[in-house]
Amino acid sequence: MTASAHPELDLSVSRIIRAPRAAVWNAWADPASFEQWWVPAPTICRVREMDLRPGG
């Protein structure tokens, strides 16, 4: 993973969510929850691999 910025290619997602931190973490860290949260229905997201380490 490179640390250099590519403004034309980089994606940044920012959102303020009024929910307990644990609930937000679970939505991102649990593959089944992430699949439901990441894209709106009827689009389907499938998590094939999830690595929660920095740079993972």
mmJSON file of the N, C-alpha and C atoms, coordinates in Angstrom:
{"data_MODEL":{"atom_site":{
"group_PDB":["ATOM","ATOM","ATOM","ATOM","ATOM","ATOM","ATOM","ATOM","ATOM","ATOM","ATOM","ATOM","ATOM","ATOM","ATOM","ATOM","ATOM","ATOM","ATOM","ATOM","ATOM","ATOM","ATOM","ATOM","ATOM","ATOM","ATOM","ATOM","ATOM","ATOM","ATOM","ATOM","ATOM","ATOM","ATOM","ATOM","ATOM","ATOM","ATOM","ATOM","ATOM","ATOM","ATOM","ATOM","ATOM","ATOM","ATOM","ATOM","ATOM","ATOM","ATOM","ATOM","ATOM","ATOM","ATOM","ATOM","ATOM","ATOM","ATOM","ATOM","ATOM","ATOM","ATOM","ATOM","ATOM","ATOM","ATOM","ATOM","ATOM","ATOM","ATOM","ATOM","ATOM","ATOM","ATOM","ATOM","ATOM","ATOM","ATOM","ATOM","ATOM","ATOM","ATOM","ATOM","ATOM","ATOM","ATOM","ATOM","ATOM","ATOM","ATOM","ATOM","ATOM","ATOM","ATOM","ATOM","ATOM","ATOM","ATOM","ATOM","ATOM","ATOM","ATOM","ATOM","ATOM","ATOM","ATOM","ATOM","ATOM","ATOM","ATOM","ATOM","ATOM","ATOM","ATOM","ATOM","ATOM","ATOM","ATOM","ATOM","ATOM","ATOM","ATOM","ATOM","ATOM","ATOM","ATOM","ATOM","ATOM","ATOM","ATOM","ATOM","ATOM","ATOM","ATOM","ATOM","ATOM","ATOM","ATOM","ATOM","ATOM","ATOM","ATOM","ATOM","ATOM","ATOM","ATOM","ATOM","ATOM","ATOM","ATOM","ATOM","ATOM","ATOM","ATOM","ATOM","ATOM","ATOM","ATOM","ATOM","ATOM","ATOM","ATOM","ATOM","ATOM","ATOM","ATOM","ATOM"],
"id":[1,2,3,4,5,6,7,8,9,10,11,12,13,14,15,16,17,18,19,20,21,22,23,24,25,26,27,28,29,30,31,32,33,34,35,36,37,38,39,40,41,42,43,44,45,46,47,48,49,50,51,52,53,54,55,56,57,58,59,60,61,62,63,64,65,66,67,68,69,70,71,72,73,74,75,76,77,78,79,80,81,82,83,84,85,86,87,88,89,90,91,92,93,94,95,96,97,98,99,100,101,102,103,104,105,106,107,108,109,110,111,112,113,114,115,116,117,118,119,120,121,122,123,124,125,126,127,128,129,130,131,132,133,134,135,136,137,138,139,140,141,142,143,144,145,146,147,148,149,150,151,152,153,154,155,156,157,158,159,160,161,162,163,164,165,166,167,168],
"type_symbol":["N","C","C","N","C","C","N","C","C","N","C","C","N","C","C","N","C","C","N","C","C","N","C","C","N","C","C","N","C","C","N","C","C","N","C","C","N","C","C","N","C","C","N","C","C","N","C","C","N","C","C","N","C","C","N","C","C","N","C","C","N","C","C","N","C","C","N","C","C","N","C","C","N","C","C","N","C","C","N","C","C","N","C","C","N","C","C","N","C","C","N","C","C","N","C","C","N","C","C","N","C","C","N","C","C","N","C","C","N","C","C","N","C","C","N","C","C","N","C","C","N","C","C","N","C","C","N","C","C","N","C","C","N","C","C","N","C","C","N","C","C","N","C","C","N","C","C","N","C","C","N","C","C","N","C","C","N","C","C","N","C","C","N","C","C","N","C","C"],
"label_atom_id":["N","CA","C","N","CA","C","N","CA","C","N","CA","C","N","CA","C","N","CA","C","N","CA","C","N","CA","C","N","CA","C","N","CA","C","N","CA","C","N","CA","C","N","CA","C","N","CA","C","N","CA","C","N","CA","C","N","CA","C","N","CA","C","N","CA","C","N","CA","C","N","CA","C","N","CA","C","N","CA","C","N","CA","C","N","CA","C","N","CA","C","N","CA","C","N","CA","C","N","CA","C","N","CA","C","N","CA","C","N","CA","C","N","CA","C","N","CA","C","N","CA","C","N","CA","C","N","CA","C","N","CA","C","N","CA","C","N","CA","C","N","CA","C","N","CA","C","N","CA","C","N","CA","C","N","CA","C","N","CA","C","N","CA","C","N","CA","C","N","CA","C","N","CA","C","N","CA","C","N","CA","C","N","CA","C","N","CA","C","N","CA","C","N","CA","C"],
"label_alt_id":[null,null,null,null,null,null,null,null,null,null,null,null,null,null,null,null,null,null,null,null,null,null,null,null,null,null,null,null,null,null,null,null,null,null,null,null,null,null,null,null,null,null,null,null,null,null,null,null,null,null,null,null,null,null,null,null,null,null,null,null,null,null,null,null,null,null,null,null,null,null,null,null,null,null,null,null,null,null,null,null,null,null,null,null,null,null,null,null,null,null,null,null,null,null,null,null,null,null,null,null,null,null,null,null,null,null,null,null,null,null,null,null,null,null,null,null,null,null,null,null,null,null,null,null,null,null,null,null,null,null,null,null,null,null,null,null,null,null,null,null,null,null,null,null,null,null,null,null,null,null,null,null,null,null,null,null,null,null,null,null,null,null,null,null,null,null,null,null],
"label_comp_id":["MET","MET","MET","THR","THR","THR","ALA","ALA","ALA","SER","SER","SER","ALA","ALA","ALA","HIS","HIS","HIS","PRO","PRO","PRO","GLU","GLU","GLU","LEU","LEU","LEU","ASP","ASP","ASP","LEU","LEU","LEU","SER","SER","SER","VAL","VAL","VAL","SER","SER","SER","ARG","ARG","ARG","ILE","ILE","ILE","ILE","ILE","ILE","ARG","ARG","ARG","ALA","ALA","ALA","PRO","PRO","PRO","ARG","ARG","ARG","ALA","ALA","ALA","ALA","ALA","ALA","VAL","VAL","VAL","TRP","TRP","TRP","ASN","ASN","ASN","ALA","ALA","ALA","TRP","TRP","TRP","ALA","ALA","ALA","ASP","ASP","ASP","PRO","PRO","PRO","ALA","ALA","ALA","SER","SER","SER","PHE","PHE","PHE","GLU","GLU","GLU","GLN","GLN","GLN","TRP","TRP","TRP","TRP","TRP","TRP","VAL","VAL","VAL","PRO","PRO","PRO","ALA","ALA","ALA","PRO","PRO","PRO","THR","THR","THR","ILE","ILE","ILE","CYS","CYS","CYS","ARG","ARG","ARG","VAL","VAL","VAL","ARG","ARG","ARG","GLU","GLU","GLU","MET","MET","MET","ASP","ASP","ASP","LEU","LEU","LEU","ARG","ARG","ARG","PRO","PRO","PRO","GLY","GLY","GLY","GLY","GLY","GLY"],
"label_asym_id":["A","A","A","A","A","A","A","A","A","A","A","A","A","A","A","A","A","A","A","A","A","A","A","A","A","A","A","A","A","A","A","A","A","A","A","A","A","A","A","A","A","A","A","A","A","A","A","A","A","A","A","A","A","A","A","A","A","A","A","A","A","A","A","A","A","A","A","A","A","A","A","A","A","A","A","A","A","A","A","A","A","A","A","A","A","A","A","A","A","A","A","A","A","A","A","A","A","A","A","A","A","A","A","A","A","A","A","A","A","A","A","A","A","A","A","A","A","A","A","A","A","A","A","A","A","A","A","A","A","A","A","A","A","A","A","A","A","A","A","A","A","A","A","A","A","A","A","A","A","A","A","A","A","A","A","A","A","A","A","A","A","A","A","A","A","A","A","A"],
"label_entity_id":["1","1","1","1","1","1","1","1","1","1","1","1","1","1","1","1","1","1","1","1","1","1","1","1","1","1","1","1","1","1","1","1","1","1","1","1","1","1","1","1","1","1","1","1","1","1","1","1","1","1","1","1","1","1","1","1","1","1","1","1","1","1","1","1","1","1","1","1","1","1","1","1","1","1","1","1","1","1","1","1","1","1","1","1","1","1","1","1","1","1","1","1","1","1","1","1","1","1","1","1","1","1","1","1","1","1","1","1","1","1","1","1","1","1","1","1","1","1","1","1","1","1","1","1","1","1","1","1","1","1","1","1","1","1","1","1","1","1","1","1","1","1","1","1","1","1","1","1","1","1","1","1","1","1","1","1","1","1","1","1","1","1","1","1","1","1","1","1"],
"label_seq_id":[1,1,1,2,2,2,3,3,3,4,4,4,5,5,5,6,6,6,7,7,7,8,8,8,9,9,9,10,10,10,11,11,11,12,12,12,13,13,13,14,14,14,15,15,15,16,16,16,17,17,17,18,18,18,19,19,19,20,20,20,21,21,21,22,22,22,23,23,23,24,24,24,25,25,25,26,26,26,27,27,27,28,28,28,29,29,29,30,30,30,31,31,31,32,32,32,33,33,33,34,34,34,35,35,35,36,36,36,37,37,37,38,38,38,39,39,39,40,40,40,41,41,41,42,42,42,43,43,43,44,44,44,45,45,45,46,46,46,47,47,47,48,48,48,49,49,49,50,50,50,51,51,51,52,52,52,53,53,53,54,54,54,55,55,55,56,56,56],
"pdbx_PDB_ins_code":[null,null,null,null,null,null,null,null,null,null,null,null,null,null,null,null,null,null,null,null,null,null,null,null,null,null,null,null,null,null,null,null,null,null,null,null,null,null,null,null,null,null,null,null,null,null,null,null,null,null,null,null,null,null,null,null,null,null,null,null,null,null,null,null,null,null,null,null,null,null,null,null,null,null,null,null,null,null,null,null,null,null,null,null,null,null,null,null,null,null,null,null,null,null,null,null,null,null,null,null,null,null,null,null,null,null,null,null,null,null,null,null,null,null,null,null,null,null,null,null,null,null,null,null,null,null,null,null,null,null,null,null,null,null,null,null,null,null,null,null,null,null,null,null,null,null,null,null,null,null,null,null,null,null,null,null,null,null,null,null,null,null,null,null,null,null,null,null],
"Cartn_x":[0.853,0.0,0.888,0.606,1.4,0.725,1.553,1.032,0.848,1.295,1.18,-0.268,-0.635,-2.011,-2.157,-3.293,-3.65,-5.036,-5.123,-6.418,-7.446,-7.016,-7.975,-8.477,-7.77,-8.124,-8.593,-8.228,-8.544,-10.022,-10.516,-11.898,-11.901,-12.648,-12.792,-14.281,-14.61,-15.989,-16.078,-16.963,-17.141,-18.625,-18.986,-20.401,-20.542,-21.471,-21.784,-23.004,-22.853,-23.919,-24.289,-25.54,-26.013,-26.358,-25.336,-25.485,-24.338,-24.506,-23.392,-22.192,-20.997,-19.789,-19.731,-20.139,-20.104,-20.985,-22.138,-23.04,-22.431,-21.784,-21.147,-19.971,-19.176,-18.041,-18.537,-19.596,-20.13,-20.646,-21.238,-21.722,-20.569,-19.388,-18.22,-17.393,-17.345,-16.423,-17.037,-18.334,-18.998,-19.37,-18.831,-19.098,-20.589,-21.415,-22.853,-23.505,-23.139,-23.693,-23.193,-21.922,-21.338,-22.038,-22.316,-22.997,-24.348,-25.046,-26.354,-26.228,-25.202,-25.061,-24.41,-23.479,-22.615,-23.331,-24.263,-24.953,-26.465,-27.204,-28.666,-29.282,-30.383,-31.126,-31.673,-31.793,-31.647,-30.235,-29.26,-27.887,-27.366,-26.528,-26.014,-24.506,-24.029,-22.607,-22.244,-21.176,-20.704,-19.281,-19.036,-17.695,-17.006,-15.926,-15.173,-14.031,-13.49,-12.392,-12.402,-12.147,-12.118,-10.895,-10.041,-8.833,-8.872,-9.075,-9.3,-8.023,-6.877,-5.617,-5.336,-4.6,-4.221,-3.494,-3.939,-3.34,-3.824,-4.766,-5.236,-6.138],
"Cartn_y":[-1.189,0.0,1.238,2.161,3.386,4.492,5.385,6.499,7.758,7.73,8.93,9.156,10.399,10.773,10.874,10.412,10.537,11.171,12.504,13.181,12.739,12.351,11.938,10.515,9.729,8.327,8.008,8.825,8.533,8.695,7.855,7.912,8.144,9.117,9.407,9.368,8.623,8.513,9.13,10.103,10.768,10.874,10.53,10.57,10.685,11.502,11.596,10.722,9.753,8.798,8.905,9.179,9.27,7.868,7.189,5.828,5.548,4.587,4.224,3.749,4.073,3.687,2.184,1.407,-0.056,-0.511,0.103,-0.273,0.079,1.232,1.636,0.7,0.394,-0.52,-1.877,-2.401,-3.696,-3.649,-2.532,-2.399,-2.464,-1.986,-2.002,-3.273,-3.852,-4.953,-6.338,-6.472,-7.756,-7.892,-8.899,-9.011,-9.021,-9.732,-9.787,-8.415,-7.692,-6.343,-5.383,-5.488,-4.62,-4.81,-6.039,-6.318,-5.607,-5.522,-4.872,-3.348,-2.846,-1.408,-0.684,-1.308,-0.609,-0.061,-0.789,-0.324,-0.387,0.516,0.485,-0.671,-1.195,-2.243,-1.637,-2.361,-3.803,-4.244,-3.342,-3.72,-4.666,-5.601,-6.593,-6.438,-6.432,-6.382,-7.712,-8.343,-9.578,-9.368,-9.665,-9.565,-10.91,-10.912,-12.145,-12.272,-11.135,-11.139,-9.803,-9.842,-8.616,-8.661,-7.658,-7.567,-6.253,-6.318,-5.107,-4.504,-4.907,-4.313,-3.033,-2.075,-0.896,-1.32,-0.823,-1.179,-2.504,-3.158,-4.493,-4.479],
"Cartn_z":[0.0,0.0,0.0,-0.876,-0.95,-0.162,0.355,1.147,0.312,-0.947,-1.765,-2.186,-2.29,-2.65,-4.165,-4.655,-6.065,-6.108,-6.068,-5.972,-7.001,-8.18,-9.202,-8.976,-8.154,-7.951,-6.537,-5.568,-4.171,-3.879,-2.985,-2.54,-1.042,-0.613,0.807,1.144,2.197,2.626,4.016,4.183,5.467,5.76,6.986,7.334,8.849,9.29,10.717,10.961,11.847,12.126,13.594,13.866,15.248,15.743,16.206,16.707,17.666,18.546,19.428,18.61,19.08,18.351,18.111,19.098,18.949,17.799,17.627,16.543,15.183,15.091,13.839,13.542,14.562,14.372,13.869,14.475,14.047,12.611,12.215,10.839,9.841,10.24,9.361,9.517,10.722,10.993,10.803,10.879,10.684,9.208,8.504,7.066,6.709,7.461,7.148,7.309,8.351,8.557,7.483,7.144,6.128,4.787,4.426,3.155,3.075,4.181,4.191,4.231,4.91,5.131,3.955,3.266,2.323,1.103,0.534,-0.671,-0.465,-1.098,-0.949,-1.746,-1.237,-1.947,-3.231,-4.27,-4.411,-4.798,-4.809,-5.118,-4.043,-4.446,-3.506,-3.38,-2.146,-1.836,-1.18,-1.621,-1.007,-0.508,0.747,1.324,1.114,0.367,0.133,1.121,1.537,2.481,3.214,4.515,5.303,6.204,6.088,6.891,7.636,8.939,9.73,10.322,9.824,10.281,9.482,10.067,9.298,8.021,6.897,5.622,5.071,5.787,5.396,4.217],
"occupancy":[1.0,1.0,1.0,1.0,1.0,1.0,1.0,1.0,1.0,1.0,1.0,1.0,1.0,1.0,1.0,1.0,1.0,1.0,1.0,1.0,1.0,1.0,1.0,1.0,1.0,1.0,1.0,1.0,1.0,1.0,1.0,1.0,1.0,1.0,1.0,1.0,1.0,1.0,1.0,1.0,1.0,1.0,1.0,1.0,1.0,1.0,1.0,1.0,1.0,1.0,1.0,1.0,1.0,1.0,1.0,1.0,1.0,1.0,1.0,1.0,1.0,1.0,1.0,1.0,1.0,1.0,1.0,1.0,1.0,1.0,1.0,1.0,1.0,1.0,1.0,1.0,1.0,1.0,1.0,1.0,1.0,1.0,1.0,1.0,1.0,1.0,1.0,1.0,1.0,1.0,1.0,1.0,1.0,1.0,1.0,1.0,1.0,1.0,1.0,1.0,1.0,1.0,1.0,1.0,1.0,1.0,1.0,1.0,1.0,1.0,1.0,1.0,1.0,1.0,1.0,1.0,1.0,1.0,1.0,1.0,1.0,1.0,1.0,1.0,1.0,1.0,1.0,1.0,1.0,1.0,1.0,1.0,1.0,1.0,1.0,1.0,1.0,1.0,1.0,1.0,1.0,1.0,1.0,1.0,1.0,1.0,1.0,1.0,1.0,1.0,1.0,1.0,1.0,1.0,1.0,1.0,1.0,1.0,1.0,1.0,1.0,1.0,1.0,1.0,1.0,1.0,1.0,1.0],
"B_iso_or_equiv":[0.0,0.0,0.0,0.0,0.0,0.0,0.0,0.0,0.0,0.0,0.0,0.0,0.0,0.0,0.0,0.0,0.0,0.0,0.0,0.0,0.0,0.0,0.0,0.0,0.0,0.0,0.0,0.0,0.0,0.0,0.0,0.0,0.0,0.0,0.0,0.0,0.0,0.0,0.0,0.0,0.0,0.0,0.0,0.0,0.0,0.0,0.0,0.0,0.0,0.0,0.0,0.0,0.0,0.0,0.0,0.0,0.0,0.0,0.0,0.0,0.0,0.0,0.0,0.0,0.0,0.0,0.0,0.0,0.0,0.0,0.0,0.0,0.0,0.0,0.0,0.0,0.0,0.0,0.0,0.0,0.0,0.0,0.0,0.0,0.0,0.0,0.0,0.0,0.0,0.0,0.0,0.0,0.0,0.0,0.0,0.0,0.0,0.0,0.0,0.0,0.0,0.0,0.0,0.0,0.0,0.0,0.0,0.0,0.0,0.0,0.0,0.0,0.0,0.0,0.0,0.0,0.0,0.0,0.0,0.0,0.0,0.0,0.0,0.0,0.0,0.0,0.0,0.0,0.0,0.0,0.0,0.0,0.0,0.0,0.0,0.0,0.0,0.0,0.0,0.0,0.0,0.0,0.0,0.0,0.0,0.0,0.0,0.0,0.0,0.0,0.0,0.0,0.0,0.0,0.0,0.0,0.0,0.0,0.0,0.0,0.0,0.0,0.0,0.0,0.0,0.0,0.0,0.0],
"pdbx_formal_charge":[null,null,null,null,null,null,null,null,null,null,null,null,null,null,null,null,null,null,null,null,null,null,null,null,null,null,null,null,null,null,null,null,null,null,null,null,null,null,null,null,null,null,null,null,null,null,null,null,null,null,null,null,null,null,null,null,null,null,null,null,null,null,null,null,null,null,null,null,null,null,null,null,null,null,null,null,null,null,null,null,null,null,null,null,null,null,null,null,null,null,null,null,null,null,null,null,null,null,null,null,null,null,null,null,null,null,null,null,null,null,null,null,null,null,null,null,null,null,null,null,null,null,null,null,null,null,null,null,null,null,null,null,null,null,null,null,null,null,null,null,null,null,null,null,null,null,null,null,null,null,null,null,null,null,null,null,null,null,null,null,null,null,null,null,null,null,null,null],
"auth_seq_id":[1,1,1,2,2,2,3,3,3,4,4,4,5,5,5,6,6,6,7,7,7,8,8,8,9,9,9,10,10,10,11,11,11,12,12,12,13,13,13,14,14,14,15,15,15,16,16,16,17,17,17,18,18,18,19,19,19,20,20,20,21,21,21,22,22,22,23,23,23,24,24,24,25,25,25,26,26,26,27,27,27,28,28,28,29,29,29,30,30,30,31,31,31,32,32,32,33,33,33,34,34,34,35,35,35,36,36,36,37,37,37,38,38,38,39,39,39,40,40,40,41,41,41,42,42,42,43,43,43,44,44,44,45,45,45,46,46,46,47,47,47,48,48,48,49,49,49,50,50,50,51,51,51,52,52,52,53,53,53,54,54,54,55,55,55,56,56,56],
"auth_comp_id":["MET","MET","MET","THR","THR","THR","ALA","ALA","ALA","SER","SER","SER","ALA","ALA","ALA","HIS","HIS","HIS","PRO","PRO","PRO","GLU","GLU","GLU","LEU","LEU","LEU","ASP","ASP","ASP","LEU","LEU","LEU","SER","SER","SER","VAL","VAL","VAL","SER","SER","SER","ARG","ARG","ARG","ILE","ILE","ILE","ILE","ILE","ILE","ARG","ARG","ARG","ALA","ALA","ALA","PRO","PRO","PRO","ARG","ARG","ARG","ALA","ALA","ALA","ALA","ALA","ALA","VAL","VAL","VAL","TRP","TRP","TRP","ASN","ASN","ASN","ALA","ALA","ALA","TRP","TRP","TRP","ALA","ALA","ALA","ASP","ASP","ASP","PRO","PRO","PRO","ALA","ALA","ALA","SER","SER","SER","PHE","PHE","PHE","GLU","GLU","GLU","GLN","GLN","GLN","TRP","TRP","TRP","TRP","TRP","TRP","VAL","VAL","VAL","PRO","PRO","PRO","ALA","ALA","ALA","PRO","PRO","PRO","THR","THR","THR","ILE","ILE","ILE","CYS","CYS","CYS","ARG","ARG","ARG","VAL","VAL","VAL","ARG","ARG","ARG","GLU","GLU","GLU","MET","MET","MET","ASP","ASP","ASP","LEU","LEU","LEU","ARG","ARG","ARG","PRO","PRO","PRO","GLY","GLY","GLY","GLY","GLY","GLY"],
"auth_asym_id":["A","A","A","A","A","A","A","A","A","A","A","A","A","A","A","A","A","A","A","A","A","A","A","A","A","A","A","A","A","A","A","A","A","A","A","A","A","A","A","A","A","A","A","A","A","A","A","A","A","A","A","A","A","A","A","A","A","A","A","A","A","A","A","A","A","A","A","A","A","A","A","A","A","A","A","A","A","A","A","A","A","A","A","A","A","A","A","A","A","A","A","A","A","A","A","A","A","A","A","A","A","A","A","A","A","A","A","A","A","A","A","A","A","A","A","A","A","A","A","A","A","A","A","A","A","A","A","A","A","A","A","A","A","A","A","A","A","A","A","A","A","A","A","A","A","A","A","A","A","A","A","A","A","A","A","A","A","A","A","A","A","A","A","A","A","A","A","A"],
"auth_atom_id":["N","CA","C","N","CA","C","N","CA","C","N","CA","C","N","CA","C","N","CA","C","N","CA","C","N","CA","C","N","CA","C","N","CA","C","N","CA","C","N","CA","C","N","CA","C","N","CA","C","N","CA","C","N","CA","C","N","CA","C","N","CA","C","N","CA","C","N","CA","C","N","CA","C","N","CA","C","N","CA","C","N","CA","C","N","CA","C","N","CA","C","N","CA","C","N","CA","C","N","CA","C","N","CA","C","N","CA","C","N","CA","C","N","CA","C","N","CA","C","N","CA","C","N","CA","C","N","CA","C","N","CA","C","N","CA","C","N","CA","C","N","CA","C","N","CA","C","N","CA","C","N","CA","C","N","CA","C","N","CA","C","N","CA","C","N","CA","C","N","CA","C","N","CA","C","N","CA","C","N","CA","C","N","CA","C","N","CA","C","N","CA","C","N","CA","C"],
"pdbx_PDB_model_num":[1,1,1,1,1,1,1,1,1,1,1,1,1,1,1,1,1,1,1,1,1,1,1,1,1,1,1,1,1,1,1,1,1,1,1,1,1,1,1,1,1,1,1,1,1,1,1,1,1,1,1,1,1,1,1,1,1,1,1,1,1,1,1,1,1,1,1,1,1,1,1,1,1,1,1,1,1,1,1,1,1,1,1,1,1,1,1,1,1,1,1,1,1,1,1,1,1,1,1,1,1,1,1,1,1,1,1,1,1,1,1,1,1,1,1,1,1,1,1,1,1,1,1,1,1,1,1,1,1,1,1,1,1,1,1,1,1,1,1,1,1,1,1,1,1,1,1,1,1,1,1,1,1,1,1,1,1,1,1,1,1,1,1,1,1,1,1,1]
}}}
